Amino acid sequence: MKRTTVTLPRELVDELMEVTPAKNKTQAVIVAIQERIKRKKMEVLKRLAGHGRWQKVAKA
């Protein structure tokens, strides 16, 4: 775990706390970061869809 100090707008943090199931600010920020990473990965996968061929991999 890495400690980092950031300055965030109070209104933004308050809104984040309302829309996440987090119990504290740290958890809320972690959830928000994880969600952003997940969405970015999904964007990449969507762009790749239809490009190239999907191959079924035989199990050994």
C-alpha positions in Angstrom: 0.0 0.0 0.0 1.3 3.4 -0.9 0.3 6.6 1.0 -0.4 9.6 -1.2 -1.7 13.1 -0.3 -4.1 14.7 -2.7 -6.3 17.7 -2.6 -9.8 17.1 -3.9 -12.8 19.4 -4.1 -15.1 18.8 -1.1 -18.2 18.7 -3.3 -16.7 16.0 -5.5 -15.7 13.8 -2.5 -19.2 14.3 -1.0 -20.9 13.3 -4.2 -18.5 10.3 -4.5 -19.5 9.2 -1.0 -23.2 9.4 -1.9 -22.8 7.2 -5.0 -20.5 4.5 -3.7 -21.1 1.9 -1.1 -17.8 2.8 0.6 -17.7 3.4 4.4 -14.9 6.0 4.2 -13.2 8.4 1.8 -10.3 6.1 1.1 -12.5 3.2 0.1 -14.6 5.6 -2.0 -11.5 6.8 -3.9 -10.3 3.2 -4.4 -13.7 2.1 -5.8 -13.7 5.1 -8.1 -10.2 4.4 -9.4 -11.0 0.7 -9.9 -14.2 1.6 -11.8 -12.3 4.0 -14.1 -9.6 1.3 -14.8 -12.4 -1.2 -15.6 -14.1 1.2 -17.9 -10.9 2.0 -19.8 -10.2 -1.7 -20.3 -13.7 -2.3 -21.6 -13.2 0.6 -24.1 -10.1 -1.1 -25.4 -11.8 -4.4 -25.7 -14.8 -2.8 -27.6 -12.3 -1.2 -30.0 -10.7 -4.6 -30.6 -14.0 -6.4 -31.2 -14.3 -7.4 -34.8 -10.6 -6.9 -35.6 -8.8 -10.1 -36.2 -10.0 -13.7 -35.6 -10.9 -15.3 -32.3 -9.4 -18.7 -32.1 -10.7 -21.4 -29.8 -7.8 -22.7 -27.7 -7.8 -26.5 -27.3 -7.4 -27.6 -23.7 -4.5 -30.0 -23.0 
